Structures are given as C-alpha cells and as structure tokens.
Amino acid sequence: MSADISIPPAAESPAPGTGSPGESEPAAASASPRRRRFRPRHAIIAGIALVLLLFAGWTGITYWQLVSASNSFDEGDFAASEAAGHRFLEMSPFEAHKGHFAIGTARAADGDLDTAHSELETALSTAPPADECAVRINLALVQETQGNDFRDSEDTDAANERYDAATATLTNAPEECRPSGSGTDERMSQQEERVGESQEQMNNPQEPGEGEDGGGEGEGGDSGEDGGQSGGGGQSGGSSGGDTGEQQGGSGGDDPQSGESGEEDERLKELEKRSRESEQRHSETNGGGSGSGVRQPGSKPW
C-alpha cells in the first residue's frame, strides 16, 4: 500500500522592500515619531537664537546711546549729549539713572543748573550704590555752583542752603563710593573742602587779624587823609586819625561817611577776589569748560 506523500508548497520570499505585516509596521512606526521629534526641537532652537540675536542688537543700540552721549559731551556738543540721554530713556526700561545722569550732566555744562539739578536728583534716587559716586560728584558740583551764584548776588541765605546741600550730598555717599585712599574719596574730600572754604569766606569776610573794633567809623582829627585810606581794613587795629596823633579804630577825618565808603569798597574788592579765586579753583579742578555752567562736571556721562 503506497502512502501519499504531500510536499508542502515552498514559502515565497518576500519581495525586496516588502515584508510581513508584523515586521514592516513597527519599522515604519518607529521612523515616523523620530522625524516628528526632530522638527519641533529645531524650531525651538531657531526661535531661541532669534530672540538672543534681537536682544543683542537691542542691547548694542541702547548701549550706543550712552557712548554717543559721552562722545558728544567730550566734543562740547551738549545738546547732542542730552538728546542721546533722552533716546536711552525711551529705548531702555533698565538703568534709567544713566539716562537722567547724561541729561543732567549735559545741562549742567550748558549752564541750565535748575534742570541739571532736577535730573541729577532723579538719577540719584534710582541709582544703585555702585553708581551713586559719579552722580553725587556732579550733583554736588551743581549745588556748589548754585551757591556761588547766590553768593555773588549777595543772597547769603540761599547760598548757605546750596552749600549745605552740596556738603550733605558728599557726606551721605555710601561706603562703596569712598574707600580710604581711593581717587573718588580724594575728589569728594577736595569738593567738601572747597565748599567749606567758600561758605566760610562768605559768612566771615573779615581778614585774619581784623577785630570787631579794629575797623569802622573812627572819630578823626583835623585831617582824615591817612585814616580814610585804611577805612575798611583795620588790620593793624587802628590808624592815624589826624594831627592829634591819637590812634583810632577806623577812618578819621571830618567826614564820618568816609569810613563806611572805604569799608564798602574793600568788601566789594574782597568779594570780587573770592569770586575769581573760586572760579579759578573750579576750573583747575574740572578741566575747563564753556558757558556759564559747571566747568566740566567731575564725571562725564556713562
């Protein structure tokens, strides 16, 4: 009895690029998510790069306004320096004190002391301690100059108020501004000394050795020529009152008004002398300048 032997049909090889459903689907499924992951990541990286690029450009343009303010100030173009300070304030929401400082410094050099004072006070109110130093130096210079102007117009009360304000601006500086032996501390100390001298000379105009009873209206003799010449000084405690040889405390002569006239002339001369000396010290300290403003404030714009 013969047995039927059946030969199973040979398995067909899958065509190239094809496979069983169970093998091809996972491969396709694994490739597709990988492509989807790469695309969002690239977009995020590109977005971050664009933001950084825009921020760098904005920072550079904003910073350039401060550079422009400083360069224009060095060239004596105070209007351009002030304009750059305004542009900085319009562009940057940060470090507003630098914009106000640039504007105030430019206005001070151009002679607009009231606006300069207002802008520098605004800068001081918002400046961090590390930046207060430059602001205080220039603000004190403005206050000192205002005091000098009031002194020259013989408004002693207003001059004293401005001098006191300048002194307070310097003495209230934070420790960061005045490390011992630093250039900033030395500059502030010189300012304090100069303000103190100006205020002292204004409030006590008497020359050294002049006594309260030394000068004034002395009772002269027959001739008042010698006494009239020393009417305002009184440095030697008295002068010749005439032919009688008596030593009087002031001007002699028949006219009692000659002593007052001589004293007034001396005071005017002394006031003019102090004004010239103050102007010279200010110019030497701050390197010259222009106009009737602060002679090149101690710190130019950032």
Beta strands, then each sheet from edge to edge (+ up, - down):
strand 1: 239-240
strand 2: 247-248
sheet 1: 1+ 2-
end
